[in-house]
Amino acid sequence: MPKSTKRKTASPKELAEITAQLAALQNLVVSELREKYFEVFGEPTRSRNKDYLRKKIAWRIQELAEGGLSKRAQDQIEKLAADAPARWRRQRGTPKVVPFSEEQEPQRDPRLPDVGEVITRTFKGSEHEVTVLDAGFQYRGKTYPSLSMIARMITGTNWNGFLFFGLQKRKKQNDEEVAS
């Protein structure tokens, strides 16, 4: 007969605290939910889906308070994981994603010119100059986080900033690829 594992039982005070935490999730916006996710899981999330984040965080809060899956359930998952599609499994030894910290130097996009250089573009007879900064771009005395935002201001439509300012060429498909 399989050995059963004892589940941790929470006191009434602990249950009230868990209930309050779960209720508080309903009032959080996406950015706060992402922070809470990092707090309870110890790693960041790429998701911006409010319902998904609430469910995952609620599950984790309850797991931490009442205990996780039984040893038997974990063993069964391990057994079945070998047959699961690779994209569902996290590779053993793969490090968890570490959040960006101030000590780390962010990777600079290789398509960008050096800091201080001026990018020019003539659009509908007007020349537009953008200065590349350490963090963003300067256009007409204002700082913007992206070239796309500046291109949108100039044209009035959404543009890829790298394409608009000629820093990236549009990828063309071969006629053979289109025909097949």
N, C-alpha and C positions, 0 to 999 in steps of 0.2 A: 504494500500500500504506500502511495507516495506521501512523503513527509509534508505536512502543511506548515506554512509560515504564519506566524502571528503578525497581524496588522497592528500598527500603532494606533491606539485609541486616544483621541483628543479630549481634553477636559472641556466642560461647558464654556469656560473663559476662552480657551483656545479656539473653540468652534465659533464663538461670537466674533473673535478677531479675524478669523478666516472669512467669515461671512461679510464683515465690514470691508475687508480688502477686495473681495470679489465684487461687491456692490460699487466700490470706488472706481473699478475699471470702467464702468459705464459712462463716467463723466470725463474720462481722459481723451485727449485728442491724439492723433497719430504720433506726433513727435514724443509725447509723454509715454505712450504705449511702447514705443521703440526703446526709450530709456528704461522703462520698467522691465521690458524683455531682457535687456542687457543685465539688469540688476539680478533677475531671477535665474537666468540661464548662464550668465558669465561670458556671453559672446553676443556680438551684434546680429541683427536680422536685416535682410534686404527687403522684407515685406513692408508694404504700406497699406495693407488691407486691415482695416479696423477690426472687423469681426474675427478674422483669422488670429490676429494678435491677441485679442481678448480671450479667445478660447485657449490658445497655447499658454498664455500667462496664467489663466485660471487653473488649468490642468497642473501647471508646475507648482503654483502656490499650494494646491491641495496635495500634490505629491510630496512636497517638502514637509508639510504639516502632518500628514497621515501615513507617510511611507509610500514607496513606489510599488512597482509590480513585484509580484512574488518571485521567488527564485525559480519556481517551476515555469512561470510565464516567460521569464528572461531566457531560460534554457530553451524553451520552445521557439522563441524568436531567433535565437542564435542558430538553431537547427534549420529553421526555414529561411534564414537570411542567405544561406549559401545558394539557394535557388532563385533569389530575388534578382530582378534586373539590376545591372551595375549602377544605374543612375539613382537607385533608391538607397544604395549602401554607401556609407562613408568609408573610405579606405582606411584600414588600420594604419596607424602611424601618421596619418594626415593631420597636421596641426590645426587646431581651431583657429578661426580668423581672429586676429588681434585687432582691436580698434585702433584707429589712428591716434597717435600721441604727438604732443608738441615737439618732442625730441627728434622724431622721424622727419626726414626731408620728403615732402610729397614729390611723386614722380612728375616731372614737367613733360608736357606733350611735345614729342619731337618735331611736330609740324610747326610749332611756334618759333618765330624769330627770337633773337636774344632780347633781353630786357633793355628797354630804352629805344629800340628800333621803331620806326614808324611804318605802318602798313597803309597804303593808299588804294583807293578804289574810286573810279569815276562812275557815277550812276546818274542817268538822265541829265547829263551835262554838268553836274556838280561833282567836285572832287571832295572826297571824304578821307580824313586822316585819323588814324587810330594809333596811339602809342602803347606799346606792350609794357606792362608793369609786372612787378614780382607776383602780385596777386590781382589779376584782372587786367582791364584795359581802360585807357583814358580816351574819351571822345568828347570834343567840345566842352572841356573843363570838368566833365563828370566821369566818375569811375564806374565801370560796369564789370560784372563777374564773367561775362562771356561775350564772344564775338557774335554769337547768334542773336543776342539781345540787341546789339548795336545794328546788325543787319536788319532786324525786324523794325527798328526805329527808322532806318533810312528808307526801307522799301514799303513798309506798312503790311508786309506779309511774313510768314514764317520762313526762315532760311537757315541752312546750315552755315554758320559763320565761316568755317574753313573754306567751304565752296565759294561763298559770296566774295571773300577777300582773296581768292586764288591761292590759298595755302594747300589746297587739296584738289586733285582733279577728279571729276565724276568718273566712276567706273563704267566702262562700256562692255556690253555683252557681245560676244561674237555672234555673227549671223547664224553660224552652225548651231550654237547653243539654243538660240531662239527657235530655230526650225525643228529641233528634236524634242 
